[in-house]
Amino acid sequence: MPDTPSNINTVNDNVSVLIIEEDSPAATLLPLTVYFEALGWQVHIAHTGENAFAQIERNLPDAVLLNPALPGMDGFEVCQRIRANFKTRLMPVIFSHTADRDIKLKGLSCGADEHQEIYEINGKIYFDPEGMKLSILQLAATSKGYGRLAITDLPTREYTETRIGELIQQKDWALLDVSMGAFDEYEEAFGFLAAYDLLRLTADLIKNVLSILGLGRQFVGHLETSRFIILVPEKQANDLNTKLKERFFAEIHPFCRSMERELEIGSTDTEPFNTALLNLAIGVVLGSERDFTDIKSLLDLADERRRADRAALIFNPASLIEQRLQQLQSRQGWALLNLQIRHFEAFCEIYDEAAAKNIVFTLQGLITETLNALSPDLQSIDRAEGNRFWVIVSAASAPQVREHLKHRFADMAFAQYYYIHQQEGFIRRNNGDKEDLMDLAVGICVPGETTDANAVLKMAEDAARIDQ
C-alpha cells in the first residue's frame, strides 16, 4: 500500500462509507458497521447495485465497500458503472471478499482501487480493521483533492477537473486559466530547483491575492505543473485578473533578476534568458456566457483565451510595455529608456540572419548585465520589434545606464564586426565597399505630470531619434 498522506487526518473525522453487500450475510454487515460507527463515520448500506446508485445520487460517499457477489447487477458491473460516470469516476471503490485471487484480479481490472479480505470462521467475521481504516482514509483523501502537487500544495489535474465538472452545474462562476509563459525556458536556463522556487512563489502569490480580495476559500488547482485553474464568483474575475498580473510583475520579476545575478546568467558568451517573457497569461471564461455541458468545451475555450492573451504580450510588444507603464503610474522615481540599434537594417542586408540574431542576443545580455549593476531594485526589459528594446530603470540611474550601454555597445559592435569578418560561418550577402558601423541610440523619458502610457512611449522614442 502507498504511504499514508501526511494530511490524512483532514478527512478522518468526517468520512461517509457506503457498504454494498448482499442481503443475506447480516453477520458481515454488523462488525463493519459497528467498527465504522465507533470511528465516528457515517455508514450507509445498499443490498443491490440499483439501490446503491440511488443512494449515491442522493449523497456521494467518500468511499464504497463493495461485495462482488450481488444479486442482479453484480459488483463488477457496479464498479464499471461507477468509473464510467463523470460524477463518481474518482470515488474510491474497495472490493471486500475472501482471498480469491481471480476475484481480486477481476475487481482491479474493473477499476477497483483495492481489495480488502473479509472471511468467516465458525460463524464469525474477520477483517483487518486498521488496514481497512487506512485504505479508506487514504483513498478518500486523494479523491477529495488532498493528493497534491508537493511544490505548491495544490490539487492536481484529476481533482481540478472534478471541481470544474461540479462548477458547470452551478450559476455565478468564472474560471481563470493561468499559466507562466517561458517557464520551460526558465527551467532550462536556471535549473529545476530555481524553477520549483518560481512555481512555489507563483502559487503563494495566487493564494495571497485571493485572500486579499476576500476569496481565500475559492478553489485553486493545477491542470499542468505550470498551469493553474482558479474558480471564483463571476463579478470578481476581472479584478482578480488585473491584480494577479500586477503582483506577478511587481514580485516575481525582481526574484528572477536576483536569480540572474546569483547565477551570472546573461553574459555575452551565452544566449540570455529574457525575463520579460515571464508574464502571466490568463484566459477568463464566465458562466453567464453560455451553458457548458462538458468540461472539455469549457477548458478548450479557456485555453484559447489564455493563448490569445499570451500572444498579445509576445507579438504586440506595445501591449506589454503599456501594461508595465500602467502598473507604474502610482509609483515615483522611474524612467523609461528606448534603445534602438542604428544601421541595423543595413547590417541585416549585408549579413545573414545568424549574424543579426547574434547582435540582438548579445545586446540583450549587455542590458541585463548593466541593469543588474546599476539599477538592481527597479528594472524590466522588453524586446520590441527587430532592433528595439524598452527598458525601465530607476530615474536616478537612467543617465548612467544610458552612457554605460552606449559605450559598451560600441565596443561590442566593433568586436562583432571583427568576429564576423574572421568567420566563414557568417555569410556576407553583398560586397559593398562601405559599411556604417552600428551604434546604440538611447532615449530617456522621466515622467513628470504626464503618466499616460502612449505619451511616455512617444517621448522616449523621440529622445532616441535625436540621440547622437
Secondary structure, 3 states (H helix, E strand, C coil): CCCCCCCHHHCCCCCEEEEECCCCCHHHHHHHHHHHHHCCCEEEEECCHHHHHHHHHHCCCCEEEECCCCCCCCHHHHHHHHHHCCCCCCCCEEEEECCCHHHHHHHHHCCCCEEEEEEEECCEEEECHHHHHHHHHHHHHHHHHHCEECCCCEECHHHHHHHHHHHCCCCCCEEEEEEECCHHHHHHHHCHHHHHHHHHHHHHHHHHHHHHCCCCCCEEEEEECCEEEEEECHHHHHHHHHHHHHHHHHHHHHHHHHHHHHHCCCCCCCCCCCHHHCCEEEEEEECCCCCCCCHHHHHHHHHHHHHHHHHHHHHCHHHHHHHHHHHCCCCCCEEEEEEEEECHHHHHHHECHHHHHHHHHHHHHHHHHHHHHHCCCCEEEEECCCCEEEEEEEHHHHHHHHHHHHHHHHHHHHHHHHHHHHCCCCCECCCCCCCCCCEEEEEEECCCCCCCHHHHHHHHHHHHHHCC
